[in-house]
Amino acid sequence: MARLAEQCKRYEDILGFLRPLVKEKSLNYTLEERNLLAVCFKNMVENPRKTLRIITAFEMNPENELLVPLLLEYKDRIIAELIKTCHDIIELIKPDTLKLSGEPEERGFFLKMAGDQYRYIAEAC
């Protein structure tokens, strides 16, 4: 089902299908499982990150000077959404997956994934 959701570009659905796997699985994620998680997480944060770049470009444009208060309000809402998504991802993988990952490659994969989420939060703030 997660593969079908990926084909449909329904990334929140991928997470919904994989969440039980992450909660129940102890070790040795397959390459396919890791790739699905990576695609899911990357795409869940991609839209808010793009939105923030667009809002920032609007802020920089002198023609939009009167809109700055509205832009900042909207930007704050998008930042809050991005931070919540990143924290949700970190909370999913960190306690359950990182402590259980056995192979160095698998552990490195999940550490990088958590690090990426922290980077996205830092970029937004």
N, C-alpha and C positions, 0 to 999 in steps of 0.2 A: 504494500500500500504506500510506503514511503517513496518507492521508486515512481509509482504512478503520480503521486503528489508532486514530485520533482518535475516530471514531464509537464504537469499542468501549471508549474511555477507557483504552487501553493505552499510556501515555505513554512508558514505557521502550522499547516496540516502535517508537514513532514515532522516537525517537532512533536506534534500530538501523537503521531504514530511511533516515533522513536523514544519518547519519554519513558514509557514502560520498559523498554529495552535497557535504557541507561539505568533506571532504578533497580532492575532485576539482575542485570549482567554483572558478573564480578570481574572477569579478566578476559583478555584476548579478544578484543574487538576485531572483526574482520576488516580488511581494507575497504570493502564496500560500505560497511557500517560507519567507519570513520569518515569516508568521503561524503556520505549522505549527511552526516552531522556537520561537516565543514561547509558544505553547500548551503544547508539550511541556515546555519548561524550567520554566514557571510551575507546571505541575501536578506535576512531579517534586519540587519543593521544598515544595509546598503542604501535603502530609500531614505531613512532619516538623515544619514550622512550627506547624501546628495542634496536633500532639501536644505540642510544647514549651509552648504556651499552656495546655493542659489540665493538664499536669504542674505548671506553676507555680501554677495555681489550687488544685490539691491541696496543694501545699506551704504555701500561705497559710492553708489551713483548719486551725484549731487542733485539730480532731478527728483530723487525720492526723499529729499530732506524732510518734507512734511509727513512722510509715512514712517519715519524712524521709530516713533513710539509704538505703532502697531506692529512693525517688523520685529521689534525687540520682544514684544509680548508673544508673538507667534514663534519666534526663535526659542524663547524660554519653554514653550509647550513642546516643541520638537526635541529640545535637549532633554527634557524630563522623560519623554517617550524613549529616546535612545538610551538614556541611563537605565531606565527600568528594564528594557530589553536586554541590555548587556548584563545587568545584575541577575536577571532571570537565567541567562545562559551560564554565567559563572556559578550560580547556586546549583544549577543542575549538574554541571560536570565536576565542580571542585570537590564537594564532600564525597560523592559517591564514586566518581570515576578516578580522580587523581590518586586517592589513597589506595585504590584497588588495582591500578594499572601495574602489570607485572613487567612486561618487556620495556627496555629503555626507549625503543622507537615509539611505542604506544604512549608511554608516559610523556615523552617529549612532545608528541602530537597534541595531547590534551593540555600540557603546560603552555604551549604556544597558543592554543585556542583561547585559554583563559587570559594570557598576556595580551592577545589581540583585543579582547573585550575591554581590558583596562586601558589600552591605548586609545580606543574609540571614545571612552569616557573622558580621558585626559584631553583629547583633541576638541571635544565638545565644550569643555569647561575652559 
